[in-house]
């Protein structure tokens, strides 16, 4: 396991992880509320590092069972504990020790993301929590909270929510 300890709150760590992932060529795809864990709540962050996943998937398609990587953030005392499974562990579970060198860049990136997020400047994290904008650009993609958002498709058949509501025709015929 890769892990880091942060003094930030659970609410502040989301922004810190988004910035850290972006610095290392990735992005946070989803945030899932996992409920109670130990001393408090836990969140799981799905991290996309596509360029680092490609060599692993090309070497063995079974890596798809572990990707995209997830980072768990658990409240621990006054701070947060960040953890993710080491890509070396993926290789061990798949009985592919020959691919540890191929997994090394992903492990380095995940370790760097955890460390960057844990050491994210406290002033920026607190400003984010207070809703203070630190950029003149307005809301950016990293500042949009997708927690509990409605997916585009709601089942494996491609059904949209709009297809289930209404009559299926334009309600206003004009006039």
C-alpha positions in Angstrom: 0.0 0.0 0.0 1.1 3.5 -0.7 0.0 6.0 2.0 0.3 9.6 3.1 -1.0 11.5 6.2 -2.4 15.0 5.7 -3.4 17.7 8.2 -6.2 18.8 5.9 -9.9 18.0 6.6 -11.8 15.5 4.4 -13.5 18.4 2.7 -10.2 20.2 1.8 -8.4 17.1 0.6 -10.7 16.7 -2.5 -9.4 20.0 -4.0 -5.8 19.1 -3.0 -6.1 15.7 -4.8 -7.5 17.3 -7.9 -4.6 19.8 -8.1 -2.1 17.1 -7.4 -3.5 14.7 -10.0 -3.4 17.5 -12.6 0.2 18.4 -11.8 1.2 14.8 -12.6 -0.7 14.4 -15.9 -3.9 12.9 -14.5 -7.3 13.9 -13.2 -9.9 12.8 -10.7 -12.8 11.1 -12.6 -15.1 10.5 -9.7 -15.6 10.9 -5.9 -17.5 8.3 -4.1 -18.8 8.6 -0.5 -18.0 5.3 1.2 -19.7 6.0 4.6 -18.2 5.4 8.0 -14.7 4.0 8.2 -12.9 3.7 11.6 -12.9 7.1 13.2 -15.1 8.9 10.6 -16.1 9.2 7.0 -14.2 7.8 4.0 -14.1 9.0 0.3 -12.8 7.1 -2.7 -11.3 9.1 -5.6 -11.0 7.5 -9.0 -7.8 8.7 -10.6 -7.2 8.7 -14.4 -3.6 8.5 -15.6 -4.3 7.1 -19.1 -0.8 7.4 -20.4 0.6 5.4 -17.6 -2.1 2.7 -17.8 -1.5 2.0 -21.5 1.8 0.1 -21.2 0.4 -2.1 -18.4 -2.8 -2.9 -20.4 -0.7 -3.6 -23.5 1.5 -6.0 -21.5 -1.4 -7.8 -19.9 -5.1 -7.0 -20.3 -5.9 -8.3 -16.8 -4.6 -5.0 -15.4 -7.9 -3.6 -16.4 -9.3 -5.2 -13.2 -7.2 -2.7 -11.2 -7.5 0.4 -13.3 -8.3 3.2 -13.0 -6.5 3.5 -9.7 -8.4 4.6 -6.6 -7.3 6.6 -3.7 -9.0 6.3 -0.3 -9.2 9.3 2.0 -10.2 8.4 5.5 -10.7 10.8 8.4 -8.1 10.1 11.0 -8.0 12.3 14.1 -7.8 16.0 13.0 -6.4 15.0 9.5 -6.9 12.6 6.7 -5.1 9.3 5.8 -4.6 8.8 2.0 -4.0 5.3 0.7 -3.9 3.4 -2.6 -2.8 0.0 -3.7 0.7 -0.2 -5.1 1.0 -1.1 -8.8 3.7 -3.6 -7.6 0.9 -5.3 -5.8 -1.1 -5.5 -9.1 1.9 -7.4 -10.6 2.1 -9.7 -7.6 -1.6 -10.5 -7.7 -1.4 -11.3 -11.5 1.7 -13.4 -11.0 3.6 -11.0 -13.3 6.8 -9.9 -11.4 8.4 -9.3 -14.9 6.1 -6.2 -15.2 7.2 -4.4 -12.1 9.5 -2.2 -14.1 6.5 -1.4 -16.4 4.4 -0.5 -13.4 7.1 1.7 -11.8 6.1 5.0 -13.5 2.5 4.5 -12.3 3.7 3.8 -8.8 5.9 6.9 -8.9 3.0 9.1 -10.1 0.6 7.7 -7.5 3.2 8.3 -4.7 3.8 11.8 -6.0 0.0 12.6 -6.1 -0.4 11.4 -2.5 2.5 13.4 -1.2 1.5 16.5 -3.1 -2.0 16.4 -1.8 -0.9 15.7 1.7 1.4 18.7 1.6 -0.9 21.0 -0.3 -0.7 24.6 1.1 -3.1 25.0 4.1 -4.1 28.5 3.0 -5.3 27.3 -0.4 -7.2 24.4 1.1 -8.9 26.6 3.6 -9.8 29.2 1.0 -11.3 26.4 -1.1 -13.3 25.2 1.8 -14.6 28.7 2.5 -15.6 29.1 -1.1 -13.0 31.8 -1.8 -11.9 31.9 -5.4 -8.1 31.8 -5.9 -8.3 32.3 -9.6 -9.8 35.0 -11.8 -11.0 32.4 -14.3 -14.3 31.7 -12.6 -15.3 28.1 -12.0 -13.0 25.6 -13.7 -13.5 21.9 -14.2 -11.5 21.0 -11.1 -13.8 23.2 -9.0 -17.0 21.5 -10.0 -18.1 18.9 -7.4 -19.4 15.8 -9.3 -20.3 14.0 -6.1 -23.9 12.5 -6.4 -24.3 13.8 -10.0 -26.6 12.0 -12.3 -24.9 10.0 -15.0 -25.6 10.5 -18.7 -26.8 6.9 -19.0 -28.6 5.1 -16.2 -28.2 1.5 -17.3 -26.3 -0.8 -19.5 -28.8 -0.4 -22.3 -28.0 3.3 -22.8 -31.2 4.6 -21.3 -31.2 8.3 -20.5 -33.3 9.9 -17.7 -34.9 12.1 -20.3 -36.2 9.0 -22.2 -38.1 7.9 -19.1 -39.7 11.3 -18.3 -42.4 13.1 -20.3 -44.1 11.8 -23.3 -41.2 11.4 -25.6 -42.4 14.2 -27.9 -41.9 18.0 -27.8 -44.4 19.2 -25.2 -45.0 22.7 -26.6 -46.4 22.6 -30.2 -45.9 26.3 -30.7 -48.5 28.7 -31.7 
